[in-house]
Amino acid sequence: FTEECIALRAPTVTLDFPGRQGRAARRKKVSEDHSLAEILSEGEQKVIAIADFLAEASLRTGSAPIIFDDPVNSLDHRRVKEIAKRIASLSGEHQVIVFTHDIWFASELIAEFEQRASECMYYQVVEGVGVKGIVSRASHPRLDTPASIKRRINSAVQDATGGTDDERQHRIDSAY
């Protein structure tokens, strides 16, 4: 747990293991007199919870996947990279599934996995005719590449060469 907190630059906390009389098996504290919620921000509390989860997940030996659902929600962007690195590292030992709407976090994860592209599989969720939520294998999380963007821009420029001024302006505006 301490190593995970250091890796994620989490605030320093202590672990207490009361585990008696129906209490939680472990409790995190900043001091004897104060709980985490009294002193730390929501983001700091979350990064400590993630450190705790990652410490526990690293001890797992089963084959079940480790699932993260928006793990960086409420975190500041300086911790997003650390979380992405740690999840990528964890994926070397366990199957990891990440759901996120945070584009910054997604780009950090993609950057981590680009270094080991052969070890990572991407999936997309699309809508079919009358059916929602079809999961299919994708080649990469980005559907557009710099080359495809360049082709679209060049095509738009070529299309804009003919016609009246208004037609050309409309084509240019549409391309942008």
N, CA, C and O atoms as a DFTB+ gen file, in Angstrom:
704 C
 N C O
     1  1       0.836      -1.197       0.000
     2  2       0.000       0.000       0.000
     3  2       0.875       1.254       0.000
     4  3       0.618       2.203      -0.741
     5  1       1.898       1.244       0.830
     6  2       2.799       2.398       0.914
     7  2       3.496       2.636      -0.424
     8  3       3.628       3.782      -0.853
     9  1       3.940       1.574      -1.084
    10  2       4.592       1.715      -2.387
    11  2       3.640       2.305      -3.424
    12  3       4.036       3.150      -4.226
    13  1       2.397       1.863      -3.405
    14  2       1.398       2.400      -4.343
    15  2       1.150       3.878      -4.066
    16  3       1.047       4.674      -4.999
    17  1       1.053       4.248      -2.799
    18  2       0.846       5.665      -2.445
    19  2       2.003       6.521      -2.943
    20  3       1.791       7.624      -3.447
    21  1       3.225       6.016      -2.802
    22  2       4.398       6.762      -3.275
    23  2       4.351       6.891      -4.798
    24  3       4.598       7.971      -5.333
    25  1       4.034       5.791      -5.506
    26  2       3.990       5.809      -6.969
    27  2       2.936       6.778      -7.495
    28  3       3.118       7.384      -8.550
    29  1       1.837       6.925      -6.763
    30  2       0.746       7.810      -7.195
    31  2       0.828       9.195      -6.550
    32  3      -0.057      10.027      -6.748
    33  1       1.874       9.437      -5.789
    34  2       2.067      10.706      -5.083
    35  2       0.847      11.044      -4.212
    36  3       0.381      12.184      -4.183
    37  1       0.358      10.050      -3.524
    38  2      -0.786      10.221      -2.636
    39  2      -0.328      10.795      -1.298
    40  3       0.835      10.645      -0.923
    41  1      -1.236      11.450      -0.578
    42  2      -0.891      11.946       0.759
    43  2      -0.496      10.782       1.681
    44  3      -0.929       9.646       1.484
    45  1       0.304      11.075       2.655
    46  2       0.756      10.060       3.595
    47  2      -0.368       9.714       4.570
    48  3      -0.929      10.583       5.236
    49  1      -0.675       8.429       4.633
    50  2      -1.690       7.940       5.573
    51  2      -1.139       6.687       6.242
    52  3      -0.177       6.078       5.773
    53  1      -1.766       6.326       7.335
    54  2      -1.394       5.085       8.009
    55  2      -2.537       4.099       7.895
    56  3      -3.704       4.476       7.787
    57  1      -2.177       2.840       7.921
    58  2      -3.193       1.787       7.904
    59  2      -3.338       1.220       9.302
    60  3      -2.354       0.960       9.995
    61  1      -4.576       1.035       9.698
    62  2      -4.889       0.425      10.979
    63  2      -5.676      -0.841      10.668
    64  3      -6.551      -0.825       9.802
    65  1      -5.385      -1.920      11.348
    66  2      -6.060      -3.185      11.098
    67  2      -6.842      -3.618      12.343
    68  3      -6.435      -4.542      13.046
    69  1      -7.970      -2.943      12.610
    70  2      -8.731      -3.329      13.806
    71  2      -9.349      -4.717      13.661
    72  3      -9.144      -5.575      14.519
    73  1     -10.099      -4.944      12.590
    74  2     -10.646      -6.247      12.256
    75  2     -11.314      -7.002      13.377
    76  3     -11.381      -8.231      13.346
    77  1     -11.804      -6.297      14.353
    78  2     -12.455      -6.963      15.481
    79  2     -13.855      -6.398      15.655
    80  3     -14.147      -5.283      15.225
    81  1     -14.687      -7.158      16.270
    82  2     -16.039      -6.718      16.644
    83  2     -16.805      -6.157      15.444
    84  3     -17.500      -5.148      15.564
    85  1     -16.676      -6.812      14.290
    86  2     -17.443      -6.421      13.117
    87  2     -16.939      -5.177      12.411
    88  3     -17.609      -4.686      11.503
    89  1     -15.783      -4.645      12.793
    90  2     -15.242      -3.455      12.128
    91  2     -14.543      -3.839      10.825
    92  3     -14.281      -5.013      10.563
    93  1     -14.254      -2.840      10.032
    94  2     -13.557      -3.057       8.771
    95  2     -12.213      -3.728       9.025
    96  3     -11.594      -3.535      10.071
    97  1     -11.771      -4.523       8.043
    98  2     -10.498      -5.238       8.194
    99  2      -9.320      -4.271       8.213
   100  3      -8.310      -4.543       8.862
   101  1      -9.434      -3.159       7.517
   102  2      -8.371      -2.152       7.557
   103  2      -9.002      -0.774       7.444
   104  3     -10.037      -0.591       6.803
   105  1      -8.363       0.173       8.073
   106  2      -8.861       1.546       8.082
   107  2      -7.686       2.472       7.820
   108  3      -6.610       2.305       8.394
   109  1      -7.897       3.438       6.958
   110  2      -6.854       4.410       6.619
   111  2      -7.079       5.668       7.445
   112  3      -8.205       6.144       7.592
   113  1      -5.968       6.202       7.986
   114  2      -6.070       7.392       8.835
   115  2      -4.953       8.376       8.495
   116  3      -3.855       7.988       8.095
   117  1      -5.266       9.651       8.665
   118  2      -4.243      10.686       8.539
   119  2      -3.621      10.907       9.911
   120  3      -2.407      11.075      10.029
   121  1      -4.452      10.906      10.941
   122  2      -3.979      11.016      12.319
   123  2      -4.983      10.301      13.219
   124  3      -6.044       9.878      12.760
   125  1      -4.651      10.170      14.478
   126  2      -5.551       9.492      15.421
   127  2      -6.882      10.225      15.574
   128  3      -7.923       9.602      15.781
   129  1      -6.837      11.551      15.470
   130  2      -8.026      12.350      15.743
   131  2      -8.854      12.708      14.515
   132  3      -9.947      13.256      14.654
   133  1      -8.353      12.407      13.304
   134  2      -9.047      12.865      12.101
   135  2      -9.178      11.753      11.072
   136  3      -8.256      10.964      10.865
   137  1     -10.339      11.704      10.434
   138  2     -10.545      10.757       9.340
   139  2     -10.059      11.396       8.044
   140  3      -9.785      12.595       7.996
   141  1      -9.954      10.587       6.997
   142  2      -9.519      11.111       5.699
   143  2     -10.466      12.203       5.193
   144  3     -10.020      13.223       4.668
   145  1     -11.763      11.983       5.352
   146  2     -12.763      12.924       4.830
   147  2     -12.699      14.285       5.514
   148  3     -13.121      15.286       4.935
   149  1     -12.179      14.335       6.730
   150  2     -12.107      15.608       7.455
   151  2     -10.953      16.484       6.970
   152  3     -10.986      17.702       7.143
   153  1      -9.944      15.880       6.370
   154  2      -8.736      16.630       6.037
   155  2      -8.462      16.682       4.531
   156  3      -8.056      17.722       4.012
   157  1      -8.679      15.581       3.836
   158  2      -8.279      15.471       2.436
   159  2      -9.406      15.826       1.475
   160  3     -10.586      15.683       1.796
   161  1      -9.022      16.287       0.301
   162  2     -10.005      16.584      -0.739
   163  2     -10.561      15.275      -1.302
   164  3     -10.039      14.195      -1.024
   165  1     -11.611      15.385      -2.086
   166  2     -12.211      14.199      -2.697
   167  2     -11.204      13.496      -3.606
   168  3     -11.124      12.268      -3.614
   169  1     -10.440      14.270      -4.366
   170  2      -9.429      13.694      -5.244
   171  2      -8.332      12.986      -4.481
   172  3      -7.890      11.911      -4.889
   173  1      -7.876      13.576      -3.368
   174  2      -6.841      12.938      -2.554
   175  2      -7.364      11.641      -1.926
   176  3      -6.641      10.649      -1.840
   177  1      -8.615      11.660      -1.495
   178  2      -9.210      10.445      -0.950
   179  2      -9.306       9.362      -2.026
   180  3      -9.077       8.183      -1.757
   181  1      -9.646       9.780      -3.241
   182  2      -9.788       8.818      -4.325
   183  2      -8.439       8.199      -4.692
   184  3      -8.361       6.993      -4.924
   185  1      -7.381       9.001      -4.747
   186  2      -6.074       8.449      -5.105
   187  2      -5.588       7.477      -4.021
   188  3      -4.888       6.513      -4.332
   189  1      -5.943       7.715      -2.774
   190  2      -5.611       6.767      -1.706
   191  2      -6.414       5.478      -1.882
   192  3      -5.886       4.382      -1.692
   193  1      -7.680       5.611      -2.243
   194  2      -8.507       4.424      -2.491
   195  2      -7.964       3.620      -3.674
   196  3      -7.954       2.390      -3.634
   197  1      -7.513       4.308      -4.725
   198  2      -6.930       3.615      -5.879
   199  2      -5.641       2.918      -5.472
   200  3      -5.399       1.785      -5.889
   201  1      -4.807       3.573      -4.664
   202  2      -3.575       2.946      -4.181
   203  2      -3.906       1.682      -3.387
   204  3      -3.238       0.659      -3.535
   205  1      -4.927       1.755      -2.555
   206  2      -5.353       0.601      -1.767
   207  2      -5.836      -0.517      -2.693
   208  3      -5.483      -1.681      -2.503
   209  1      -6.642      -0.162      -3.691
   210  2      -7.155      -1.142      -4.639
   211  2      -6.023      -1.784      -5.439
   212  3      -5.999      -3.001      -5.625
   213  1      -5.082      -0.957      -5.912
   214  2      -3.957      -1.486      -6.694
   215  2      -3.073      -2.408      -5.852
   216  3      -2.584      -3.424      -6.345
   217  1      -2.872      -2.056      -4.595
   218  2      -2.082      -2.914      -3.702
   219  2      -2.763      -4.268      -3.537
   220  3      -2.112      -5.312      -3.585
   221  1      -4.066      -4.240      -3.345
   222  2      -4.814      -5.485      -3.203
   223  2      -4.838      -6.270      -4.517
   224  3      -4.697      -7.493      -4.518
   225  1      -5.017      -5.555      -5.638
   226  2      -5.065      -6.222      -6.945
   227  2      -3.736      -6.886      -7.281
   228  3      -3.717      -7.934      -7.927
   229  1      -2.638      -6.299      -6.860
   230  2      -1.327      -6.882      -7.165
   231  2      -1.108      -8.197      -6.420
   232  3      -0.228      -8.975      -6.788
   233  1      -1.898      -8.452      -5.379
   234  2      -1.788      -9.700      -4.627
   235  2      -2.659     -10.813      -5.206
   236  3      -2.527     -11.976      -4.825
   237  1      -3.553     -10.447      -6.132
   238  2      -4.488     -11.426      -6.709
   239  2      -3.761     -12.434      -7.569
   240  3      -2.810     -12.102      -8.277
   241  1      -4.219     -13.666      -7.498
   242  2      -3.635     -14.710      -8.327
   243  2      -4.655     -15.298      -9.287
   244  3      -4.283     -16.100     -10.143
   245  1      -5.911     -14.936      -9.179
   246  2      -6.961     -15.487     -10.029
   247  2      -6.891     -14.965     -11.449
   248  3      -6.079     -14.098     -11.772
   249  1      -7.756     -15.506     -12.292
   250  2      -7.754     -15.118     -13.699
   251  2      -8.832     -14.097     -14.036
   252  3      -8.949     -13.688     -15.191
   253  1      -9.609     -13.683     -13.066
   254  2     -10.662     -12.699     -13.330
   255  2     -10.033     -11.354     -13.692
   256  3      -9.004     -10.977     -13.130
   257  1     -10.652     -10.631     -14.633
   258  2     -10.085      -9.329     -15.019
   259  2     -10.231      -8.296     -13.905
   260  3     -11.095      -8.415     -13.035
   261  1      -9.386      -7.300     -13.948
   262  2      -9.474      -6.174     -13.028
   263  2     -10.135      -5.041     -13.817
   264  3      -9.636      -4.636     -14.867
   265  1     -11.236      -4.542     -13.315
   266  2     -12.039      -3.566     -14.056
   267  2     -11.982      -2.212     -13.365
   268  3     -12.181      -2.105     -12.155
   269  1     -11.709      -1.186     -14.153
   270  2     -11.701       0.190     -13.677
   271  2     -12.817       0.944     -14.388
   272  3     -12.909       0.911     -15.615
   273  1     -13.653       1.616     -13.630
   274  2     -14.717       2.429     -14.209
   275  2     -14.440       3.888     -13.861
   276  3     -14.631       4.307     -12.719
   277  1     -13.994       4.650     -14.839
   278  2     -13.605       6.049     -14.658
   279  2     -12.740       6.252     -13.417
   280  3     -13.143       6.962     -12.497
   281  1     -11.560       5.640     -13.379
   282  2     -10.722       5.714     -12.180
   283  2     -10.160       7.101     -11.881
   284  3      -9.718       7.348     -10.759
   285  1     -10.165       7.999     -12.841
   286  2      -9.587       9.318     -12.595
   287  2     -10.639      10.395     -12.384
   288  3     -10.315      11.581     -12.324
   289  1     -11.888       9.989     -12.273
   290  2     -12.951      10.947     -11.985
   291  2     -12.627      11.647     -10.661
   292  3     -12.321      10.970      -9.679
   293  1     -12.682      12.945     -10.609
   294  2     -12.366      13.800      -9.450
   295  2     -10.878      13.983      -9.188
   296  3     -10.511      14.611      -8.195
   297  1     -10.018      13.461     -10.038
   298  2      -8.588      13.647      -9.819
   299  2      -8.074      14.807     -10.661
   300  3      -8.587      15.088     -11.745
   301  1      -7.057      15.468     -10.140
   302  2      -6.441      16.532     -10.932
   303  2      -5.543      15.891     -11.996
   304  3      -5.147      14.732     -11.871
   305  1      -5.233      16.648     -13.027
   306  2      -4.515      16.098     -14.176
   307  2      -3.073      15.703     -13.862
   308  3      -2.469      14.948     -14.624
   309  1      -2.516      16.190     -12.768
   310  2      -1.140      15.793     -12.463
   311  2      -1.064      14.344     -12.003
   312  3       0.001      13.731     -12.074
   313  1      -2.167      13.790     -11.537
   314  2      -2.164      12.388     -11.107
   315  2      -2.639      11.436     -12.202
   316  3      -2.469      10.223     -12.085
   317  1      -3.225      11.971     -13.253
   318  2      -3.759      11.130     -14.319
   319  2      -2.657      10.273     -14.943
   320  3      -2.862       9.084     -15.188
   321  1      -1.509      10.860     -15.198
   322  2      -0.403      10.124     -15.816
   323  2       0.076       8.991     -14.909
   324  3       0.360       7.897     -15.396
   325  1       0.171       9.231     -13.605
   326  2       0.604       8.184     -12.676
   327  2      -0.383       7.022     -12.663
   328  3       0.021       5.859     -12.641
   329  1      -1.676       7.335     -12.676
   330  2      -2.696       6.283     -12.683
   331  2      -2.591       5.482     -13.984
   332  3      -2.650       4.253     -13.961
   333  1      -2.437       6.172     -15.112
   334  2      -2.316       5.487     -16.406
   335  2      -1.095       4.573     -16.421
   336  3      -1.179       3.434     -16.881
   337  1       0.034       5.061     -15.925
   338  2       1.253       4.238     -15.877
   339  2       1.049       3.003     -15.011
   340  3       1.459       1.900     -15.371
   341  1       0.414       3.203     -13.875
   342  2       0.228       2.083     -12.945
   343  2      -0.731       1.039     -13.518
   344  3      -0.500      -0.161     -13.368
   345  1      -1.805       1.488     -14.172
   346  2      -2.744       0.545     -14.785
   347  2      -2.056      -0.211     -15.918
   348  3      -2.240      -1.420     -16.061
   349  1      -1.265       0.497     -16.724
   350  2      -0.528      -0.165     -17.808
   351  2       0.432      -1.200     -17.237
   352  3       0.567      -2.290     -17.792
   353  1       1.089      -0.877     -16.153
   354  2       2.005      -1.814     -15.504
   355  2       1.254      -3.035     -14.991
   356  3       1.716      -4.165     -15.149
   357  1       0.114      -2.812     -14.384
   358  2      -0.711      -3.903     -13.854
   359  2      -1.176      -4.833     -14.972
   360  3      -1.350      -6.032     -14.754
   361  1      -1.377      -4.280     -16.170
   362  2      -1.865      -5.089     -17.290
   363  2      -0.835      -6.105     -17.766
   364  3      -1.175      -7.029     -18.505
   365  1       0.410      -5.946     -17.353
   366  2       1.423      -6.944     -17.693
   367  2       1.224      -8.251     -16.953
   368  3       1.709      -9.294     -17.389
   369  1       0.509      -8.201     -15.826
   370  2       0.304      -9.385     -14.999
   371  2      -1.146      -9.853     -14.968
   372  3      -1.419     -11.016     -14.669
   373  1      -2.083      -8.945     -15.276
   374  2      -3.509      -9.252     -15.187
   375  2      -4.236      -8.676     -16.400
   376  3      -3.784      -7.709     -17.014
   377  1      -5.354      -9.281     -16.723
   378  2      -6.209      -8.680     -17.741
   379  2      -6.859      -7.456     -17.103
   380  3      -7.446      -7.551     -16.025
   381  1      -6.756      -6.321     -17.762
   382  2      -7.295      -5.072     -17.233
   383  2      -8.308      -4.510     -18.227
   384  3      -8.044      -4.441     -19.428
   385  1      -9.460      -4.114     -17.714
   386  2     -10.501      -3.487     -18.530
   387  2     -10.743      -2.108     -17.949
   388  3     -10.962      -1.959     -16.746
   389  1     -10.704      -1.098     -18.809
   390  2     -10.876       0.281     -18.359
   391  2     -12.017       0.921     -19.133
   392  3     -12.018       0.920     -20.364
   393  1     -12.978       1.463     -18.418
   394  2     -14.041       2.268     -19.000
   395  2     -13.764       3.707     -18.598
   396  3     -13.493       3.983     -17.429
   397  1     -13.830       4.625     -19.551
   398  2     -13.612       6.023     -19.201
   399  2     -14.269       6.946     -20.214
   400  3     -14.453       6.594     -21.379
   401  1     -14.615       8.129     -19.743
   402  2     -15.095       9.202     -20.608
   403  2     -14.085      10.344     -20.629
   404  3     -14.280      11.338     -21.328
   405  1     -13.018      10.201     -19.868
   406  2     -12.018      11.254     -19.739
   407  2     -11.008      11.135     -20.878
   408  3     -10.188      10.217     -20.887
   409  1     -11.063      12.053     -21.828
   410  2     -10.212      11.982     -23.013
   411  2      -8.736      12.125     -22.647
   412  3      -7.882      11.497     -23.274
   413  1      -8.429      12.937     -21.650
   414  2      -7.040      13.103     -21.216
   415  2      -6.486      11.770     -20.703
   416  3      -5.393      11.347     -21.082
   417  1      -7.257      11.128     -19.844
   418  2      -6.854       9.840     -19.290
   419  2      -6.737       8.794     -20.394
   420  3      -5.781       8.019     -20.417
   421  1      -7.709       8.768     -21.312
   422  2      -7.657       7.810     -22.421
   423  2      -6.389       8.009     -23.246
   424  3      -5.745       7.037     -23.641
   425  1      -6.031       9.260     -23.504
   426  2      -4.827       9.513     -24.301
   427  2      -3.567       9.098     -23.537
   428  3      -2.616       8.607     -24.145
   429  1      -3.548       9.286     -22.228
   430  2      -2.402       8.830     -21.425
   431  2      -2.294       7.307     -21.442
   432  3      -1.197       6.761     -21.560
   433  1      -3.435       6.622     -21.324
   434  2      -3.424       5.157     -21.387
   435  2      -2.947       4.681     -22.757
   436  3      -2.121       3.773     -22.853
   437  1      -3.469       5.296     -23.808
   438  2      -3.072       4.908     -25.163
   439  2      -1.572       5.107     -25.344
   440  3      -0.895       4.256     -25.921
   441  1      -1.058       6.223     -24.854
   442  2       0.386       6.481     -24.968
   443  2       1.185       5.391     -24.256
   444  3       2.220       4.952     -24.758
   445  1       0.714       4.956     -23.099
   446  2       1.399       3.880     -22.377
   447  2       1.362       2.579     -23.163
   448  3       2.364       1.869     -23.240
   449  1       0.204       2.262     -23.748
   450  2       0.063       1.001     -24.464
   451  2       0.685       1.028     -25.850
   452  3       0.989      -0.029     -26.404
   453  1       0.882       2.202     -26.423
   454  2       1.531       2.294     -27.733
   455  2       2.941       1.724     -27.665
   456  3       3.456       1.223     -28.664
   457  1       3.561       1.795     -26.511
   458  2       4.916       1.269     -26.351
   459  2       4.939      -0.263     -26.406
   460  3       5.982      -0.863     -26.666
   461  1       3.772      -0.897     -26.156
   462  2       3.665      -2.360     -26.225
   463  2       2.382      -2.736     -26.961
   464  3       1.536      -3.460     -26.437
   465  1       2.257      -2.238     -28.162
   466  2       1.025      -2.405     -28.944
   467  2       0.633      -3.862     -29.144
   468  3      -0.558      -4.172     -29.191
   469  1       1.593      -4.757     -29.263
   470  2       1.269      -6.169     -29.502
   471  2       0.615      -6.821     -28.284
   472  3       0.000      -7.880     -28.414
   473  1       0.735      -6.210     -27.107
   474  2       0.177      -6.781     -25.883
   475  2      -1.206      -6.228     -25.552
   476  3      -1.810      -6.629     -24.557
   477  1      -1.706      -5.320     -26.369
   478  2      -2.955      -4.635     -26.040
   479  2      -3.987      -4.873     -27.124
   480  3      -3.666      -4.860     -28.312
   481  1      -5.235      -5.091     -26.711
   482  2      -6.334      -5.219     -27.662
   483  2      -7.330      -4.097     -27.397
   484  3      -7.620      -3.756     -26.251
   485  1      -7.839      -3.540     -28.472
   486  2      -8.813      -2.468     -28.381
   487  2     -10.170      -2.975     -28.845
   488  3     -10.263      -3.761     -29.788
   489  1     -11.216      -2.518     -28.174
   490  2     -12.579      -2.852     -28.562
   491  2     -13.364      -1.564     -28.660
   492  3     -13.025      -0.565     -28.027
   493  1     -14.409      -1.593     -29.453
   494  2     -15.282      -0.436     -29.564
   495  2     -16.719      -0.880     -29.361
   496  3     -17.071      -2.028     -29.634
   497  1     -17.533       0.025     -28.888
   498  2     -18.947      -0.240     -28.711
   499  2     -19.682       0.609     -29.745
   500  3     -19.557       1.834     -29.758
   501  1     -20.445      -0.049     -30.605
   502  2     -21.140       0.648     -31.684
   503  2     -22.618       0.285     -31.670
   504  3     -23.051      -0.619     -30.955
   505  1     -23.370       1.005     -32.469
   506  2     -24.792       0.703     -32.633
   507  2     -24.997      -0.003     -33.958
   508  3     -24.455       0.411     -34.983
   509  1     -25.774      -1.063     -33.935
   510  2     -26.153      -1.755     -35.155
   511  2     -27.567      -1.354     -35.535
   512  3     -28.164      -0.490     -34.893
   513  1     -28.095      -1.964     -36.552
   514  2     -29.457      -1.670     -36.984
   515  2     -30.421      -2.189     -35.919
   516  3     -30.589      -3.398     -35.755
   517  1     -31.045      -1.270     -35.206
   518  2     -32.003      -1.631     -34.174
   519  2     -31.387      -2.219     -32.913
   520  3     -32.118      -2.640     -32.016
   521  1     -30.062      -2.258     -32.822
   522  2     -29.385      -2.843     -31.663
   523  2     -28.327      -1.864     -31.170
   524  3     -27.573      -1.299     -31.962
   525  1     -28.279      -1.668     -29.858
   526  2     -27.260      -0.802     -29.270
   527  2     -26.265      -1.643     -28.494
   528  3     -26.587      -2.728     -28.010
   529  1     -25.048      -1.124     -28.383
   530  2     -24.059      -1.758     -27.530
   531  2     -23.385      -2.980     -28.109
   532  3     -23.089      -3.919     -27.370
   533  1     -23.133      -3.001     -29.409
   534  2     -22.430      -4.121     -30.023
   535  2     -20.932      -3.916     -29.784
   536  3     -20.371      -2.895     -30.182
   537  1     -20.294      -4.882     -29.139
   538  2     -18.868      -4.802     -28.856
   539  2     -18.128      -5.549     -29.958
   540  3     -18.417      -6.713     -30.238
   541  1     -17.171      -4.867     -30.578
   542  2     -16.392      -5.509     -31.635
   543  2     -14.929      -5.111     -31.499
   544  3     -14.594      -4.079     -30.918
   545  1     -14.085      -5.947     -32.044
   546  2     -12.643      -5.698     -32.000
   547  2     -12.321      -4.500     -32.879
   548  3     -12.871      -4.356     -33.971
   549  1     -11.448      -3.661     -32.408
   550  2     -11.008      -2.495     -33.169
   551  2      -9.499      -2.604     -33.356
   552  3      -8.823      -3.294     -32.592
   553  1      -8.979      -1.932     -34.360
   554  2      -7.543      -1.995     -34.598
   555  2      -6.792      -0.978     -33.749
   556  3      -5.602      -1.143     -33.480
   557  1      -7.478       0.058     -33.335
   558  2      -6.849       1.135     -32.579
   559  2      -7.976       2.000     -32.024
   560  3      -9.030       2.092     -32.652
   561  1      -7.792       2.629     -30.881
   562  2      -8.879       3.434     -30.330
   563  2      -9.192       4.681     -31.156
   564  3     -10.299       5.213     -31.076
   565  1      -8.240       5.143     -31.936
   566  2      -8.491       6.314     -32.782
   567  2      -8.894       5.842     -34.157
   568  3      -8.213       5.016     -34.764
   569  1      -9.995       6.361     -34.647
   570  2     -10.430       6.016     -35.987
   571  2      -9.751       6.898     -37.019
   572  3      -9.645       6.513     -38.184
   573  1      -9.291       8.075     -36.614
   574  2      -8.589       8.947     -37.545
   575  2      -7.102       8.934     -37.201
   576  3      -6.711       8.885     -36.035
   577  1      -6.307       8.979     -38.231
   578  2      -4.857       9.025     -38.062
   579  2      -4.378      10.320     -38.696
   580  3      -5.121      10.944     -39.453
   581  1      -3.163      10.733     -38.407
   582  2      -2.656      11.934     -39.088
   583  2      -2.726      11.805     -40.614
   584  3      -3.018      12.779     -41.309
   585  1      -2.458      10.606     -41.131
   586  2      -2.506      10.407     -42.588
   587  2      -3.923      10.565     -43.127
   588  3      -4.126      11.178     -44.175
   589  1      -4.918      10.004     -42.403
   590  2      -6.300      10.127     -42.889
   591  2      -6.794      11.568     -42.774
   592  3      -7.554      12.027     -43.626
   593  1      -6.377      12.279     -41.743
   594  2      -6.746      13.689     -41.610
   595  2      -6.140      14.498     -42.756
   596  3      -6.800      15.355     -43.342
   597  1      -4.883      14.215     -43.064
   598  2      -4.201      14.905     -44.169
   599  2      -4.936      14.652     -45.485
   600  3      -5.143      15.579     -46.268
   601  1      -5.333      13.391     -45.731
   602  2      -6.073      13.076     -46.968
   603  2      -7.385      13.852     -47.043
   604  3      -7.734      14.382     -48.098
   605  1      -8.117      13.919     -45.922
   606  2      -9.388      14.657     -45.917
   607  2      -9.169      16.142     -46.178
   608  3      -9.942      16.761     -46.910
   609  1      -8.125      16.722     -45.588
   610  2      -7.841      18.147     -45.798
   611  2      -7.452      18.394     -47.251
   612  3      -7.941      19.337     -47.874
   613  1      -6.574      17.551     -47.795
   614  2      -6.166      17.727     -49.191
   615  2      -7.350      17.571     -50.145
   616  3      -7.462      18.300     -51.131
   617  1      -8.223      16.623     -49.847
   618  2      -9.419      16.436     -50.672
   619  2     -10.324      17.667     -50.596
   620  3     -10.874      18.103     -51.608
   621  1     -10.475      18.217     -49.403
   622  2     -11.310      19.406     -49.232
   623  2     -10.720      20.602     -49.976
   624  3     -11.455      21.397     -50.563
   625  1      -9.402      20.727     -49.950
   626  2      -8.743      21.823     -50.675
   627  2      -8.978      21.665     -52.177
   628  3      -9.285      22.636     -52.868
   629  1      -8.831      20.430     -52.680
   630  2      -9.062      20.179     -54.104
   631  2     -10.515      20.483     -54.480
   632  3     -10.770      21.067     -55.533
   633  1     -11.467      20.091     -53.627
   634  2     -12.888      20.352     -53.895
   635  2     -13.183      21.845     -53.905
   636  3     -14.098      22.293     -54.596
   637  1     -12.420      22.611     -53.149
   638  2     -12.691      24.044     -53.013
   639  2     -12.138      24.866     -54.170
   640  3     -12.348      26.078     -54.208
   641  1     -11.438      24.243     -55.112
   642  2     -10.821      25.035     -56.188
   643  2     -11.814      25.468     -57.255
   644  3     -11.578      26.470     -57.929
   645  1     -12.901      24.757     -57.429
   646  2     -13.866      25.128     -58.479
   647  2     -15.084      25.810     -57.892
   648  3     -15.259      25.840     -56.674
   649  1     -15.917      26.352     -58.746
   650  2     -17.170      26.955     -58.330
   651  2     -17.037      28.428     -58.008
   652  3     -15.978      29.030     -58.186
   653  1     -18.139      28.999     -57.528
   654  2     -18.171      30.414     -57.184
   655  2     -17.501      30.648     -55.846
   656  3     -17.177      29.705     -55.124
   657  1     -17.296      31.919     -55.524
   658  2     -16.682      32.251     -54.232
   659  2     -17.497      31.699     -53.074
   660  3     -16.939      31.149     -52.124
   661  1     -18.815      31.842     -53.150
   662  2     -19.672      31.344     -52.068
   663  2     -19.579      29.819     -51.946
   664  3     -19.537      29.292     -50.835
   665  1     -19.547      29.107     -53.078
   666  2     -19.441      27.644     -53.049
   667  2     -18.095      27.212     -52.462
   668  3     -18.035      26.281     -51.659
   669  1     -17.020      27.890     -52.864
   670  2     -15.700      27.566     -52.333
   671  2     -15.654      27.804     -50.820
   672  3     -15.130      26.983     -50.067
   673  1     -16.208      28.931     -50.394
   674  2     -16.202      29.242     -48.965
   675  2     -17.003      28.209     -48.187
   676  3     -16.611      27.805     -47.092
   677  1     -18.126      27.783     -48.754
   678  2     -18.952      26.762     -48.096
   679  2     -18.182      25.445     -47.973
   680  3     -18.246      24.788     -46.934
   681  1     -17.462      25.059     -49.017
   682  2     -16.661      23.820     -48.989
   683  2     -15.540      23.913     -47.960
   684  3     -15.265      22.953     -47.240
   685  1     -14.904      25.058     -47.896
   686  2     -13.825      25.249     -46.917
   687  2     -14.386      25.186     -45.497
   688  3     -13.821      24.522     -44.627
   689  1     -15.502      25.884     -45.270
   690  2     -16.137      25.844     -43.941
   691  2     -16.551      24.419     -43.566
   692  3     -16.381      24.007     -42.418
   693  1     -17.090      23.672     -44.522
   694  2     -17.504      22.295     -44.257
   695  2     -16.300      21.420     -43.910
   696  3     -16.377      20.557     -43.035
   697  1     -15.192      21.655     -44.606
   698  2     -13.987      20.856     -44.330
   699  2     -13.468      21.097     -42.929
   700  3     -13.036      20.169     -42.245
   701  1     -13.512      22.361     -42.504
   702  2     -13.041      22.646     -41.153
   703  2     -14.024      22.129     -40.136
   704  3     -13.803      22.274     -38.933
